[in-house]
Amino acid sequence: MSLLKVEGLTKEFGGVRAVADVSFAVEPGTIHSVIGPNGAGKTTLFNLVTGVYTPTAGTVTLDGRDLTALSTAARAKLGMQRTFQNLQIFFNMTAIENVMVGRYLHLGTGLVASLLGLPKIRRETRLAREKAAELMHRVGLEKWLDADADAMPYGALKRLEIARALAAEPKLLLLDEPAAGLNPKETVEIDELIREIARGGVTVVLVEHDMKLVMNVSDRILVLDYGRKLAEGTAEEVRRNPDVIKAYLGEGAA
């Protein structure tokens, strides 16, 4: 059974269809990329899948459960996490504190216990820090553990946001342009990290403009054009598709 299933997803803004009748499925443990020209509807599609926007029509199903009417918080509890095109970092916190925030779904203590500083909350905080440190090591940020987030370079912040999303132990991780603004070395590191995440059992859906990265990491690729599905297939199938070449990749891509 597909982990993520999107059927007939449509979103209209004032009569303009930003996403029009898009359907696709994502298999567990795979990397599924979404590409298309600027304005193709990629981030709108992400916002529909994650519950930021309510669809005009269509459904979103995760692991057999219909999420269409659920909030972003409810979807997160069911195993869906995302990063954003523009960094959403708590710059008044340290790096490890940012990642610890991602553990909130797995904390069993409430507000009263937190205010009283009970042993249970101290124990959970210690365990959350240990998990956060492990994740920061996993994404290559071990030297930044206690650094102030506002002192970290941009490339490290990109990986920090991924570590925070992973702290929630998602089934499905949606990455919105994780390589945007990175230099070639940092892009290679993100490429390797995405592969490692998928090998670890987390299914990845990726929006990205770096076509080399997309073609390298993707099991399947969905191509959008003016909010509609133009094509879908393996990297090689998409690379050779004449409609995709014309609309997005360029005549020299084949």
Disulfide bonds with the S-S distance in Angstrom:
none
